[in-house]
Amino acid sequence: MRHGILPACAAVALAVAVVATAPRILDAHEKGVLKLANRELMAGDSVRLAGEKFTPRGALTLFLTGVRGRIRLDQVRADTGGAFALVIRVPTDLAPGAYRLVAVAADGDEVAALDVSVVAHGAGHGPAAAGHEGDGPSAAPLVLDRARSPWVTVGAVAMIALALVSSGMLLRRPVKT
């Protein structure tokens, strides 16, 4: 009887170790923070952008994402502390409206995002310009399509079904003969 207890204890210890380290394995990247002095950008201007809490020495590509897709702004490498600072140029031909400033890691994972608005060059900043439609931030949420793999959805549904079936088997009463 004791021979069966030792392998069972080892299996439980291994399961606990896997569960304890799973969040670190699943989070390949740290979630970074992007900082702008003003979230209202003017087309054609340059703006200072700072970032922190990124993977040390990690390469990042910066995009502005809007209804017309992604616009690549710049590429930067975080320092040994996971921070960076640079000046990005807002494209002059960018249509006014709501955008999302996104930092993407080298493997394509989105690691930070910040909602911004773009105003036409010469439209002005601040409350006086906010009265013009499309020039200022709005309360409307920014809806962006996200890539979702059908395999992820199928896998999640299969895991839920497997968990329900296995828990039902564990809870059923033993049959007396």
RAHURA-V558715 format. One record per pair of residues at least 4 apart in sequence whose C-alpha atoms are under 8 Angstrom apart, sorted by the first residue. I is the first residue (numbers start at 1). J is the second residue. If there is no record, write none. Layout:
[[I,J] [I,J]]
This chain:
[[1,5] [2,6] [3,7] [4,8] [5,9] [6,10] [7,11] [8,12] [9,13] [10,14] [11,15] [12,16] [13,17] [14,18] [15,19] [16,20] [17,21] [18,22] [19,23] [21,25] [22,26] [23,27] [24,28] [29,54] [29,55] [29,111] [30,53] [30,54] [30,55] [30,111] [31,53] [31,54] [31,111] [31,112] [32,51] [32,52] [32,53] [32,54] [32,111] [32,112] [33,51] [33,52] [33,53] [33,54] [33,112] [33,113] [34,49] [34,50] [34,51] [34,52] [34,112] [34,113] [34,114] [35,49] [35,50] [35,51] [36,47] [36,48] [36,49] [36,50] [37,48] [37,49] [39,115] [39,116] [39,117] [40,116] [40,117] [40,118] [40,119] [40,125] [40,136] [40,137] [41,45] [41,47] [41,90] [41,116] [41,117] [41,118] [41,119] [42,90] [42,118] [42,119] [42,120] [42,121] [42,122] [42,124] [42,125] [43,90] [43,91] [43,92] [43,93] [43,94] [43,95] [43,96] [43,118] [43,119] [43,120] [43,121] [44,89] [44,90] [44,91] [44,92] [44,93] [44,121] [45,89] [45,90] [45,91] [45,92] [45,121] [46,87] [46,88] [46,89] [46,90] [47,87] [47,88] [47,89] [47,90] [48,85] [48,86] [48,87] [48,88] [49,85] [49,86] [49,87] [49,88] [50,83] [50,84] [50,85] [50,86] [51,83] [51,84] [51,85] [52,82] [52,83] [52,84] [53,81] [53,82] [53,83] [54,58] [54,78] [54,82] [54,83] [54,111] [55,78] [55,82] [56,78] [56,79] [56,80] [56,81] [56,82] [56,83] [57,77] [57,78] [57,79] [57,80] [57,81] [57,82] [58,77] [58,78] [58,79] [58,82] [58,105] [58,106] [59,75] [59,76] [59,77] [59,78] [59,105] [59,106] [60,75] [60,76] [60,77] [60,78] [60,103] [60,104] [60,105] [60,106] [61,72] [61,73] [61,74] [61,75] [61,76] [61,103] [61,104] [61,105] [61,106] [62,72] [62,73] [62,74] [62,75] [62,76] [62,101] [62,102] [62,103] [62,104] [63,70] [63,71] [63,72] [63,73] [63,74] [63,101] [63,102] [63,103] [63,104] [64,70] [64,71] [64,72] [64,73] [64,99] [64,100] [64,101] [64,102] [65,69] [65,70] [65,71] [65,99] [65,100] [65,101] [65,102] [66,70] [66,98] [66,99] [66,100] [66,144] [67,99] [67,144] [73,88] [73,89] [73,90] [74,88] [76,84] [77,84] [78,82] [78,83] [78,84] [79,83] [79,84] [90,94] [92,121] [94,118] [94,120] [95,118] [95,119] [95,120] [96,117] [96,118] [96,119] [96,120] [96,134] [96,135] [97,117] [97,118] [97,119] [97,134] [97,135] [97,136] [97,137] [98,115] [98,116] [98,117] [98,118] [98,137] [98,138] [98,142] [99,115] [99,116] [99,117] [99,118] [99,142] [100,113] [100,114] [100,115] [100,116] [100,142] [101,113] [101,114] [101,115] [101,116] [102,110] [102,111] [102,112] [102,113] [102,114] [103,110] [103,111] [103,112] [103,113] [104,108] [104,109] [104,110] [104,111] [104,112] [105,109] [105,110] [105,111] [116,137] [117,135] [117,136] [117,137] [118,135] [118,136] [119,123] [119,124] [119,125] [119,134] [119,135] [119,136] [120,135] [123,129] [123,135] [124,128] [124,129] [125,129] [125,130] [126,130] [127,131] [129,135] [129,136] [130,135] [130,136] [130,137] [131,135] [131,136] [132,136] [148,152] [149,153] [150,154] [151,155] [152,156] [153,157] [154,158] [155,159] [156,160] [157,161] [158,162] [159,163] [160,164] [161,165] [162,166] [163,167] [164,168] [165,169] [166,170] [167,171] [168,172]]
